[in-house]
Amino acid sequence: MQRRHFLKQSGLLTAGAFALSQSTLFANAPSRTISPFGAQLYSVRDVITKDPKGIMTQLAQMGYKQFESYSGPQGFLWGMEPKEIKSFLNGLGVKMVSTHFNYRGDVEKPDQLKKSIEMAHDAGLTYLLCPYIGPQKTWDDWKKIADEFNTVGEQVKKAGLKFGYHNHDYSFRPLDGKLPQDFLLANTDPKYVMFELDLCWIDVAGVNTADHLKKYGKRYELCHVKDYTMNAGKPVQNDLGKGSVDFKKTLRVAMDSGIKYFLVEQEEYPGPVMVSMKNDADYMKVLAV
């Protein structure tokens, strides 16, 4: 009995020591900075249309080394030919890695979709992203979306690019007890469809970002780094580090899950747009996760 008690106690002590050592090792794991990081150009939509090259130059000088574009009034290449914008950005030391595009409009006009794919390819982009589809009323509607994503994704892949979907909060809000985002992940082909995670909108919907990424992280290749606080029941976006998103935790999980691109996006500002973008860049430079 004494020997059995001794072995049992020794086993507990050994297990406890191992758990403690693992905990200590995790706590002492070296922190990492995110470099390079980028900017979604929709953040500067109020100023970029007047001087696209000037605004992009300012962002590059702030430290943004990657851009994600969007379908603005001059198109996602800002009135420039693919080779022209590629050369211009190379001169700034910036790469345009992705763009949000007019998904619904392009899908309804196959020639326009083909043109968008060609422009993105020739400009050196890697990703074409659907930015918004809106909440769907039924699972049949979501099934149509998933099937359409697979079809578009296959076409985009043939051109050597990747197609993906950027979430808002609606796809993380339950429909009949299930999440549409989970449905899209389960019903799209990984060969044709990847995802971009918005760290603000998943948080607004009340879904645990770390848990979601531990389950689905391999499907996400980009993320939007965006902060917010709740004001009278509504999310109000802030400069990074001024809101409620736990970036140290979520970005470490995002990095560990294999997300490749970290793109700052801010849609609401406490002051001038470019001041906020400079604050955000400064925050990203020193953030250790």
N, C-alpha and C positions, 0 to 999 in steps of 0.2 A: 504493500500500500504506500509505504514511504517512497519507494522507487517510482511508482506510477505518478504520485503527486509531484515528485521532483521533475519527471519528464514533462508532465503537463505544464508546470510552471515555467520550465525552461523553454518549452515551445511557445508559450504566450509571450515571454520576454523577447524571444527571438523575433516573433512576428511583430511585436510592438516596436522593436528597434528598427526592423526593416521598414515599417510604415513611417516611422519618424525620419529615417534617413531619406526615404523617397520624398516625404513632404519637405524636408529641408533642401533636398536637391532641387525640387521644383521651385521653391521659394527663392533659391539662389541662382536659378537659371538666368543666364545673361540676357539683359533686355536688348531689344533690337529697335533700330529706327527704320522708318519707311523711306527708302530712297531708291529710285526716284518716286515722286508722286505727281499727280496731274490735276487738271481742272476740267470740269464740264463747262463748255463755253456758254451754256444757257445761264450760268451764274452772272454773266456780264451782258445779258441781252439788252439792257437799257442803254448801253454805251457802245457796244461793238459794231452796230450797223453803220454808224457814222464814220468809223475808222477801224476796220477789221485788223489791218496790219499793225496799226499803232497800239491797239488794245492787246493783241497777242504778244507784241514786243514787250509791253509792260508786264504782262503775266510771266513771260519768260524771265525777265529781270528779277521778279519776285522769288523765283525758284521753282516754278512749275515746269517740269520737263516733258510732260505728256499732255496732250489735249484730247478731249472727246467733244466732237462737234454736235450740232443739231440742225434741223431744217429751218433755218432763219429765212428772212425775206430774200436773201441773195443765194439761197441754197446752202448745203452743208460745207461747201468749199468757198463760200463767201465771195462769189463772183469771179473766182480765179479758176484757171484750168488746172487739172490735176498735177501736171508737171510743175506748174508755176508755184502752187501752194506747197508742194513737197520741197522744192528748192528753197523757198522762203523760210519754211520751218527748219530745214536743215541748217540754214544760216543762223538761226536762233538757238540751235542745239536742242530743238524740241521735236518730238514725233507725235503726229496725230494717229492715235491707235484705234480710234473707234468713232462712230457717229450714231446718234439717234436720227431716224429718218421718218419720213411721212409714210408710215407703214400702211395704214388703211388706204390712203390715196394711191400708193404705188401698187398695192395688191390688186386694186380694182382696174389698174391700167398696166398690163404686163410690159408694154414697151417702156413705160416710165420706170418700173422696177428693174428692168434690164439695164437701163441707162444709169440708175443709181448704183447698181452693183459694179458696173464698168468704171464709173467715176471713183468709187471708193477703192477699187482695185488699183487703178492707175495712180491714185494719190498715195498709195502705200499703206492704206488702212488695213487692219486685221478684222475688225468687227463691224457689222451692221446690226443695230439694235432697235427693236420695237419699243418705243417709250411709253405707250399707253394704249389700252384697249377698253378700259372701263369695266365696272362690275357687270357680271352676267347674271341673268335671272334664274337659269336652270342649268343642270349638269349637261344636258344636251347642247346648250350654248357653249359651255366650256369645252365640250368634246369637239365641237366644230373649230374652236380656236386652236386646240392642240393639234388637230389634223392639219389645219392651215399652216401652223408653225412648221410642222414636219415638211410640208410641201415647199414652202418658201425656203426653209433651211437647206433642203436638198439642192435647190437652185443656186443658193448663195455658195454652198460648198463647192459646186462644180466650177465656180470662178476662183476658187482658192481662198475664200473668205469664210468667216464664221458668222452665223446668225444667232441672235439671242433676244431675250425678253427682260426688260427692266420693270421691276415691281413698284406698285404704289401700295397703300395700306389695304385697298379693297381685296387684293388676292390673298391677304393674310387674315381676312375676317371670315368666320365660318359661314358656310352655306349648308343647311341641313346637318350641322355638326361636323363638317369636314372643311378643310382649307383648300380653296381653289389652287393656291400655289403648289401644294402637295400633289394635287391632281395633274397640274401641268408638268411637274417634274416626273411623275409616274407615266404620263401618256405622251411624252415627246421622246423622240429618238436621240440619245446622246451624240450620235454621229452627226446630227443635223441641227440640234438646238442646245445652246448653252444659256446661262443666266447671269444677270448682273444684279447684285443685291444692294438695295438702298437701305443703309443702316439706320436712317431716320424712320422710314415708313414701316419697316418691320417692327420697330420699337413702339411706334405710335399704335399699332394694331395690338400690342400686348403679347407678342410672340417672343419667346426667349431666343435671342440671336445665336448664342453659343450652342444651345441644344439643336437648333435648326441646322447650323453649319456642321455639327458633328455627324448629323444624319445625311445631309445632302451636299456637303461642302465641295465634293468633286465636280458637281454640275455648275458651280459658280466660278467665273474667271475674272470678273471685275466687280468692284463695289463703289458705291457713292458714299463718301465720308461727309456726313451732314448732321448738324446738331439742332436741337429744338428744346423748348420748354412748353408746358401746357399753360394756357392762359384762358380762363373762363371756359374750360372744356375743349379748347381748340389748340392745336400745335402751332407754335410761333417759332420760326427758325432764328437761330442766333449764330454769331461767330463761333468757330470751333472752340470747345472747352468752356463755353459759357452756358451750355444747356445740360440736358439730362442723360445723354448717351455716354455710356461707359466705354470710351474708346480704348483704354488700356486693355480691357478684357476682350472686347469684341474684335479689335484689330489683331490682337495676338492669335485669337482663334481663327480669324480670317487668313492670316499669314500661314498658320499651321495647316489649314485645310487646303491650301494651294492657290488661293486667289492671287492673281498676278498683277492686277492694276488697281491702284487706289486713287480715286478721282474725287477731288473736293467739289461739292456743289452746294451753293447757298442761293436761295430764292427770295429771302426777305432779309432786310438789313436795318441795323439801328442807325446807320448814317450813310455816307457815300459808299457806293458799290466797291470801288477800288480800294478803299480803306479796309473794308471787311475782307477783301481778297488778300490783301497784304497781311492782315492779322491771321488769316487762316494759313497762309504759307509759313509765317513765322511759327505758328503752333505746330505744324507738321514737321518742321525742321528739328524741333527739340523734343517732340513726343517720343518717348521710349516705351515700348510695350513688351 
